[in-house]
Amino acid sequence: MKTKILLFILGICLVPQFLTAQVDFNKTPDDDLGNVEDMFQEYFFEALKQKGIENYDRAIKALLKCLELDNTKAVVYFELGKNYVKLKNFGAAEEALKKAISKQPENEWFLDELYGVYYQINDYDKALKTVKQLVKFHPDYKEDLVSLYIRNKKYKAALKVLDELDSQLGNSKSRDAMRNQIYNATGDDKDRIENLKDRIANNPYNESNYLNLIYRYSEQGKKDKAYETAKRLLKQKPNSHLVHLALYKFYLDDNKAQEAIASMKKVLTSVKIKPDAKAKVLNDFVAFVKLKPEYEADLLEVTTLVSGENNGKSHAELGQYYLQKGDKINALKQYQLAFEKEGNDFNIIKNLILLQIDAKQYAKVIDLAKTVLEIYPSQPIIYLANGVAFNYLNRPKDAIDTLEMGVDYVIDNKQMEADFYKQLSTAYKMTNNIAKSKTFAKKAEQVLNKQ
């Protein structure tokens, strides 16, 4: 049974080549070498068992016994190396794995394990040499090769391999990230630009290449070239939505209001553009309308269409816009939507609760305060709003509790402190405690007089 288990493990989990080099343990020995073979088998099986239960020291002892009996089998050195790795004895692991490789130089698994050792000890020179051998087994190792070239600052060699991979497999985000890492390290923006231009020439219908080129031109302050690239993309793909992420900015800079609005509408109503990108465009739209209020109708039209997609900050921007206009009803609607999406943003919470007070939505104020005080237990404005709501709903005892708790959190804000005392005065008056009501009214006056 042990023989069958051993052969199964060796065949499936280790290295197929080992089987071809092994003695047939099922064969009846015809001389006194049979005892040696049996002992080798026992020690090797013991090593596998001990490794399986993470007794790496014992596994190593058993493998060393195997070597005393027969030091020709590569797989023993391989197993020895793996156990040394588990014990973080990387020097011994390297030595054992190199012996395994000397016996089977073309074994991918041996090389990969040695590569892992070098990577763990940050010996990137040796790792580079090893991965060069691994590349012929699988193209995936080429990206490891690029990474090691970058670590060793061999940028030209890295770019050469990236070019090969791109031509064989097409572009990928991971390789583009490596390429940009190289360009950032070398400061070679010219090569970066040329690479993007070549990509556009080779694949004129790929939007991302145009957008990357627009971004790089913009980053360099070459607005005209960025604008020209955007127009080329629009000409190549008239139905593109992504191009308007760039175009609306250029139109705004050129005071082409109608074109800018048209581009922003396309972005904001597109199903192909992510909500975060839309939020940025909407924020720019709000800022634009603040300067040019004659286009407010366009803003209202588009926000109605996309209100479900906006993030909290976009709704907060719209809420602030309405507040500045004095339109508190729409401001409240926008801040409510903002809170639903960004429930932990304190500025949104503060504006919402104050607008609810202004709209006399006292029950909603109390519900909101209960939720918010669990997140922000030391924000006095929430206690104050809560106290105001309780007073208006004729719940003076609740008002007193929350106001007396919250006033302790007021620091260097005389007006807020006075507001707390005024509300406490009102609450105590409602409970017919006139003495305390007058005391807090006087406190409010004293605080304001000290300003």
C-alpha angles and dihedrals in degrees: 000000000000090000092053093048091048093051091048092052093046093047098046108025104030130034127319090211090064093065093058090053097046131100112250100254091193091061116099107242113243096195141026091282087082091080091055091051092049092050091049089051092050094049093046092049089048091052092053091048094049092047090051091057091042097251092137096165091057091045089055092049090052092048091050087054087053090054091051088057098040125000096180101083114099094201092064091058089045092054090044090053093050092052092049088052090055088054091047089241092139097166092059090041091055092049093049094046093048089055090050090051092047087060095043108021094174097053108122095197093054091050093046092053091050090048088054090053093053092047092052092052092044093240093147095169092061091038089055093052091049096047089051086063091047095052092078090060099053134001091225088076089065091075088053087051091054091049091052092047088054092049089051090046092241092141099162091053090048093051091049091056091045090053090051092050093046092051092048101039106017126243123318135187093238093053092043088054090052091047092052090047088058094046091049091050095048097035087227100151091156092062090045091053092046091051091054092047090051090051091052091049091051095043111020093175097060106106097193092063091055092046092049090050091048089051093049093048090049090048089055092048092249095137096162093055091046091050091048091051090051091052090049090054091049090050092048094045110022092178095052115131096187094062090066089064085073102029098060090060092052091047091051091050090050092048091243094147099173094049091046092051091048091052093047091050091052091051095046095048096042120113090202097063122081120245093243091058090046090051091057091049092048091051089053089048091054091049090049093052091049087062095038108032091174087081095056092110090061090051093050091048095053097041089054089055097048104029092116093057101045120106122234096264092056091053090046090054089052091046091053090048091055091045091056088051091051092244098135095167094062091037089058092049092052095046090049089054090046091053092050089058101032103031094162098053105110096200090056091047093049094050092045095051093047091050090049089053090049090050090049091240091147098158089054090049091056093048092048093046092052090055096041097047088063088061100033107027094165102050107114096197090067092052091048093051089046091052092049090051093049091050093051090049090051094248099129097161091057089046092053092049095052096039095050089049095047100045090069089066094056111110126179094341109113095175093054092045090053090049090055091052092048091053091046089051089052093048094050091047088055089055090050092246093136095168094059091041090058091044093057092043089056091047090055091051093048093050092050092047090055093057 
